[in-house]
Amino acid sequence: MSSSPHSAWQPTLNCSLQQCYVSSNANDSCRLSSTPCFNYRTSNNITYCAPASICSILESCDNITYRCASNTSICVVNSCCAQQVVCLPLSMVNFCESATSCPLTFISQSFPVGFLPTSVAVGDFNCDGKLDGIVANSGSNTVTVLFGSMNDIIGQTSFPTGVNPQAVAVADFNRDGNLDIVVANSDDNTLTVILGNGINDTLGQGIFSTGTSPQSVAVADFNLDDKLDIIVANSGNHTVTVILGDGVNDTIGQRSFSTGKNPRSVAVVDFNLDGKPDVVIANYVDNTVTVLLGNGANDTIGQATFPTGGNPRSVAVGDFNLDGKPDIVVANFGTNTVVILLGNGVNDTIGQKSFSTGINPQSVVVSDFNLDGKPDVIVANFGDNTLTILLGNGQGSFTAYETLPATGNPSSIVTSDFNGDGKPDLVVTNYYNSTVSVFENFCSSNVL
């Protein structure tokens, strides 16, 4: 394991005053800036640098299986954040700078799923320590679970949902250590919550009402009661609905908030750095993003609206200029661009930039794909069957690196490390040929 100023949680440690480093033979160090960084270590001794400022938004992970509920998080056993093991969002790793990068190479293979897949999430559904893919199939009203085995799929099973499922997310809602699934069903205005049993089946499911035509779903603890809640973007009545969980298998209430017209995508981040989850929403019709600032008690303390390109379809977050403040990336379906909105750490932006993509960008993800310590962006382009790779320079700008061929009109993309080699891979849903493609990242470097 690489060395660092701390090797375990210390209740008296002043996290905000420490800088982290790794050993000189690793050729890596944390970025010297006003953002303090720390060395986080996973159960298999892979080290990551990340800022201490994210401590307030980290979730606990299972200390036996080392699984995280989030699609793009890793379980770390050593940090200054908490005594228990916690989940570190991979996008937050990009706050810290590494010395070297690597040439990107992706190799893909495809697997059949249900009819017209629209959304994919990632998690360890059967508790075998290997990531699985969970796919919402809009044409067959099902979710398909693809059971992973490092770099292959060894089986699958499907579960019924509501009508026209458009989005899927995973989390442990009833706190039994097993991963559960939540699906947004557009045509019957519901959420389906499927409780997993930790093997390859379910303990049952619940159905909850939403606004009109739910299109996107995310999970966070909005009222800070240590129980996971759900937020859904309702494109038909221009709202988001927050559904508060009871930590078992029911809800304790819900509340809706106005957005722009036709919200199609939602992401959760602590935008103003007050330790409370906020929400970013892409509004498809009026070409804006809405930021709703949470108060930690199921209400907001304000909202802001920012212009984007035409028909924003997908939103994600990362720290693109490495200043320790969350930024926003939006994929604009109508103008074939992504727009980067740089946050000021309060409730505003300090500028934006636009970059070209393929035709009809439908989904966007953020991670450090070439392992240089700077966040990159990959976009799934529905209209021309491609993936656009944009490499970040750590100053809020990007360079087009390569266009990867996709197939069947890619509709959704997520990133996680599927084969356990420390490199972020991709899973893409292919809408019209009813498959998913796994893109393994063969970037060669010694950074991670």
N, C-alpha and C positions, 0 to 999 in steps of 0.2 A: 504494500500500500504506500502511496506517496505521502510525504510528510505534510503537515499543516499546523497552524498555530493552535488548533484544538483537535482532539481525536474523539471526543465524545461530548455529550451535552453537559454543560455546567450551569447550574441555576444562577450563579453569581457572575457569570461572564457577561460583560457588556458587549453585545454583538455589534453594536453600531460603531465601535471604535477599533475593530479588528480588521486586518487585511489577511487574506489567505495566500498561500503559495503552494506549489508542489515541488518535488525534489528536482534538482538541476538536471539530472540524467533523463528526466521526462521532457525536457525542452518546452516547458509550459509554465505560465504564470498568470495570475489574475491581473486584470486591467488596473492600472494605477489611475484612479479618478476619485471623485467625491462619493462614488458608490462603493461602500465596503463590500468585499467579496469573501466568500467562505468556501472551503473545500468540503464537498459532500461526497460520502462514500457509499456505494451500493453493497449489497450482500455478497456480490462476486468480485469485490475490490476494484471496480471501475470507479475512478474519481472524476467528479464534475465540479466546476466552479460556478457559483451562483451568488447573487446579492443577498445580504442579510435582510434587506427591506421586504423580501417576499415572505418572511416568517409568518406574518399575520394571515396569509391566505392559504397556507399549506394545509392539506388534509392528512389524516392518519392513514397509514396502510397496514395491511395484515402482517403482524410480526412473525407469523409462521410461514405463510406462503409468499410473503413479500410482493403482494399484488396491490395495484392501485386501481381505483374505480375509473379514473379519467383515461381518455383515449391516448393522451400524449404526456403521461407522467411516468416517472420511474420511482421506485421505492428506495429511499436512502436510510441507512442505519446510523450514520454519524452526521450530526449537524448541531448547530448552536440553537436551533429553533425550539426543540422540545425533547423531553426524555424518551418519548416513544418514537418508533420509526415513522417517517413522514414521506409524503409523495411530493416530489419535486417536478414541476412542469418543465418539460424539455425546452420550451421556448425561453424560459428564464435563464437557462444555461448560457444563452447568447449575450447576456450582460457582460460576460468576462471574456477576455481576449486570449487566444492561444497563439503559439508561435508559428505553426506551420499549417498548411492546408493540403488537400489531396485532389487529384483529378477524379471527377465523378464518372462512375459507370453504373448503370442500372440494367439488371437482367430480369425479365418479367415472365410469369406464367399465369395462365387464366384458369378459372374454375367456374362451373355452372352454379347458378343460384335460382331464385324464383323469377317470375315474369316482371320485367321493367323495374330493375333495382334503382332506387333513388338516393339512398343514403347508406353509409357504412360507419360503424364504430368498432373499437378494438378493446378487448379485455380477456382475462382468463376465466372463461365461463365455467369450465369443468375442473378448475383447481388443480391442474397438473403442472403448473409452473410455466406453461407455454401460452403465448397469446393466440386468441381466437378472433375471428371476424364475425361481426353481427350485421346483417344486411336487411334493410327494409325494402320489400318488393311491392311496389305500388300496384302492379297489375294482378297479383295473386293474393293480395291482402294477407301477407305473411311476413315474418322475419325468419331468415335463415342463419343458423349458427354454423360457421365453418371451423372445425376443430383443427388447430394448428399443431405442427410438430417441427419446430425450428424453421425449416425452409420448405415445408410441404403442408398439404391439407390431408388429414387422415380420416375424415368423415364429416358428415353434416346432419343437422336436424332442423325442422321448421316448426314454428308455432303460429297460430292464427292471431291476427290483429284486427283493428277496425278497418273501415273502408278507405282505400287509397292512402296507405301509410307513406308519408313524405320524409320523415326524419327519425333518427334513432340515436339514443345515447345510452350509456351504461353507468351504473353506480350501485353501491350496496345500500338500498333504501331501508331495509328492515334490520340492518346491522347484525346479520348472522354470519358474516365472513364470506358469503357467497355473492357473486355478481348478479345483479338484476338488470332488466332492460326496460327502457321507456320509449314508446313509439308515439309520434304525432300523426293522427289519422285525419286527413284533410276533408274527406267527404262526409263524415259523420260528426265532425267537431268534437273529437275526443282524444284523450291520451290513454294508451294501454300500458299498464305497468305489469311486467312479467317477472315474477319472483323466481330466481334460480335456486336449485338445490345443491349446487356445487359438484354435480356429476355431469349429466347431460340432459336434464329434464327440469321441470318447474314445480313449484309448490302451489301454483295457482296464479291468477292474474286479477287485477282491478281495472276498472274503467272510470275515467274522470272527465268531466265536461271542460271544454276550453271555449275560447272565442270562435269566430267563424273562420274556417279554412286554415287550421294550424299548419305551418310550413317548416318550422325549425324549433329545436328543443335543446336546452342546456340544463346543467345541474350545478347547484351551489347551495351553501347554507346562508340564505339571505337574511334570516332573523337571528343568526348567531346563537342558536340553541343546541348546536352540535348534532342536528338532524338535517339530512339532506332535503332540499327543496327543488322544485322544477320550475323553469321558466319556458314559456312557449310563445312564439311569434305568430300572431293571427292575421293573415294577410287580408281576410275578407272584411274585418271590421276595424283594421288599423290600430291594433292594440298588442301589448304583450300581457300575458297572464302569469302571475306568480302563484304557484300552488305549494303551500307549506306542508311538509311531511311531518308525520308523528313519530318517525323512527321505527315503526312496526310495519304496517301495510295499509295505512290510510292517510288521510289528510286532516289538517286542523283548520282549514280555510283557504281562501284564495282571494286575490285582488288583481284588478286589471289597470293598466296605465296606457295612455295614448301615445302613439308613435307617429311617424310620417305615414304616407299612403303605401299600402301593400307591403308591409314588412315581410321579408323573405328569409332573413338570416339573423341569428342572435349569438353573441359571445359574451362571456363573463370575465371581468378583470377588475382589479382595484385601480381605476383610472386616476383618481385623485389622491391615492396613497394615504388614505385614512384608516386602512385596515378593515374596510367594509366592502363587500362585493358590489360592483357596478355593472351595468349592462350596456353593450353596444349593439345597435340594431341597424341593418341595412334596409332602406325603404326603396322598393323597386320602382314605383311609379313617379315619385317626386325627386329622385336622384339625390338622396341625402343619406347620412347616417345620423341616428339619434343616440346620444349618450345619456342614460338615466343614472344619476348618482344615488346610491343606496344609503339609508341611514342605519342599517343593521337591525331594523325593527319592522321590516315589511312595508316600508314607505320610501319615498324619495326626498332628497333635499334640493332637487333641482334637475333640470335637463338642458342639454345643449344640442344644437343641430348644425351639421357641417355639410357642405356640398361635396358631391362625388362626381364620377363620370356617369354615363347614361345607363340606367337600369341596373343598379348595384344588386348583385345576386348572392354574394357570399362575403362574410367578414371574418377576420381573424386578428389576433393581437401579437405583438412582440416588441422588443426594445431595439429599434432599427438604427438609432444613432448612439446607442450605448451610453445614455445619460441617466439610466436608472428609472426612467419614466415610461410607462406603457404607451406604445404607438398603435395605430390601426392600419390594416391593409384591407382594401375593398376590391373585389373582382366585379368589373362593370360589364355585364352581359351585352349591353347595347352598343358600347363604344370600343370594345376589344382592348381594354386597358385594365391595369390595376392602379389604384391611387393609394399613396402612403400619406397618412395624416400623423404628423409628429405631435405627441402630447406634451403639455407643459407641467404635468404632475399635479395640476389643480383641477380645472374643469374646462380647459380650452386647448387649442392647438397652436403651434408656433410655425406652421407652414405645411404645405403638401406638395407632392410630386406625382407625376403620372408616368407609367411605363407600359409599353405595348405588350400584348399577349397574342395568342391565337384567336380564332373566331369564336365568339360567344363564350367567354370564360364563365364557368358555372360554379366552381368551387376553388378555394384557396387554402393552403396550409403553410405554416411557418416552422422552420427548424434550421439547425446548422448542418446542412447536408454535406458540405465539403470540409467540415471539422476545422475551420479556421477561427472559431470563436465569434463569428459574426452571423447574425440571423439571415437566412435565405428564404425565398418564397418559391413555391411551385404551384402552378395554376392548371386546373383541368379545363380544357377548352372543348365544350360540347359540340360546337359547330364544325370543327375541322379535325376531330379525333387526334388531338395532340395534348402534350403536357409541356408547358413553358417553364423553364428553370431560370430564375433570376437570382444571381449571387449578390449578397449584400456586401457593402464596403465598410460597414460599421459607422457610417456617417449619414445614414438616411437615404442613401442612393443605391442603385442596383445596376448590374450589367447582365444583359441577356447571355446566358451560357450555352444552352443547347435546347432543342425542341425534341422531345421524346415522342415516338409514335404510340398512339393508343388505339382503341377499337370500339365500335359500337356506341359512340357518343358518350364520353365520360361525363357522369353526372355528379359524382361526389368523390372526394379524396381525403384520406387521413394519413397521418404519419405516426410510426412507432418503430421500435426495434424488435422485429419479429424473430430474428435468428440469434439474438443474444450476443452480437459482436460489437455492440456499442455504437452502431451507425444507424441513423434513422432511415427506415424503409418506407414504402408507400403501399397503400391499398386503394384501388380505384374501382368504382362501380361503372359498368358499361351498360347503359340504359337499353339500347335496342337489341343487343344480342344476349341479354340476360346472363351476364357473367360478372365476376370480379377478377381483376388482375392484381397480383402481388409483384411489386417492383423491389427487388433486393438491391441495396446499396453496396457496391463493391469498392467504394472509395478506399484507397490504400494509404494509411497514415498511422503514426504511433501516438497521436494526440490523445485518443480516448482508449 
